[in-house]
Amino acid sequence: MILENSHLHRTLVDQGSSADILFKPASDKLGLDEKELKAYSDTLYGLGETPIKPLRFIPLHTTFEKGAKSKTLSIDFIDVDVGSAYNTLIGRTTQNWLGAVVSTPHLCMKFSTPEGIATIRGDQKLARKYYNESMNQRGKRKEVHTIELGGVRAKEELRPQPGEKTEEVQVGEEEGKNTKVGANLKEDLKKKLIKLVQENSDLFAWKASDIPGIDPELMSHKLSVYPGSRPVHQRRRKLGLERAQVVEEQVQPS
């Protein structure tokens, strides 16, 4: 979603991005003090065919407003020397801090302020114009990339992997409850390890009901809703006979 009438001229509100980006042509126009710019050692994925090494980043106090309703946040903008139809990009982390609700079909963003709910609307014609410009700069490719920081990508791609071949070992009495141990371990060590795993089979969880009573201080889920919000009753969604039978089987306690 593009916001043209905000203080951040030509701003792309991107719910698929984990980063806030200030493109270099825009940062040059701002005349930022070099002393305020900080080195940035991570990598960005999704702005092109290859990973991009950002130049630097700078924390900027950024005001989102509509009339008398405003909210100011300190945003760490990553300065990137890449051609773009936009000047800035606001990612999902900042949108969450802002408490923004974004509707892409309506080109509209709402967020709460001390003076009430502010509504910022984009322009359909300008949105299409800048979208086409961005597609042309990408070689007329129509796919939209998710922009992620290297740290996020690393967690997905660089998960620890076994350094050697493994073999499956049955943990419990039931078939299918298996784990893996190194296939090249010395035989006596392997036997001790397998015995240890099987003696402590109760520590393995195969489904959610195997781990009741987790302390909420360790992990919990939370719905971020405004106080006083009323629940909305949605209409019942009917399933076909086959799907209904599958759902019924899955929700039955084992």
Buried (B, 14 or more C-beta within 10 A) or exposed (E): BBBBEBEBEBBBBBEEBBBBBBBBEBBEEEEBEEEEBEEBEBBBBBBBEEEBEBBBBBEBEBEBBBEEBBBEBEBBBBBBEBEBBBBBBBBBBBBEEBBBEBEEEEBBBBBBBEEEEBEBBBBEEBBEBBBEBBBEBBEEEEEEBEBBBBEBBEEEEEEEEEEEEBEEBBBBEEEEEEBEBBEEBEEEEBEEBBEEBBEEBEEBEEEEEEEEEEEEEEEEEEEEEEEEEEEEEEEEEEEEEEEEEEEEEEEEEE
